[in-house]
Amino acid sequence: VEPVNDRMSKVEPDLRHLVEKTAQAVLGSRARIEDCIAGLAEPDRSRLARLDPARKIDFEAAVLWKTTLLYRWSCVESLGPFEPRIYGDPGWKALLGQDQTLFPSLDYYRELPVFYNRCKINFNATSLQMREAVNQRVFDVPACGSFLLTDRQGALEELFEVGREVIAFDDP
């Protein structure tokens, strides 16, 4: 959540609603950001087209981070009945609400390997910037000898025997 807020702070305040709108469109269609921008109303498209390259990059980065947050949040909501333990930055508390405990972020080198081994199921939701690729968690969890449930990425079947080495889901 905090990286999303950081990215949003780099976008002009009067364009932030377009970040939200575009992120929703990307999430709903899994289309590229550029294609979803093309689907905006003409005044909005023109406004974005006039941005200088640095501001356009900031806008697109904010859309990407926001879309990934929305995707991961939809996964967390789907897991609700299983009472998952959520570890993350303090911004997640506002999303989770008072009924769910938020655990602090873990140190990648010192704490995560132990954590992976203590979990019955390690859940992974890949950043949407990685359209076909897998992230590091897909390697780290099996390397620790633990169970991984991950979203299906195009590269996953090239790297693992899905169903035996990792279990993949197609949607939340």
Salt bridges, closest charged atoms under 4 A:
ASP6 OD2 - LYS10 NZ 3.86
GLU12 OE1 - ARG47 NH2 2.83
GLU12 OE2 - ARG55 NH1 3.45
ASP14 OD2 - ARG47 NH1 2.60
GLU20 OE2 - LYS66 NZ 3.41
GLU34 OE1 - ARG32 NE 3.61
ASP35 OD2 - ARG32 NE 3.70
GLU42 OE1 - ARG45 NH2 2.54
ASP107 OD2 - ARG110 NE 3.67
GLU157 OE2 - ARG152 NH1 3.04
GLU161 OE1 - ARG164 NE 3.26
ASP170 OD1 - ARG152 NE 2.73
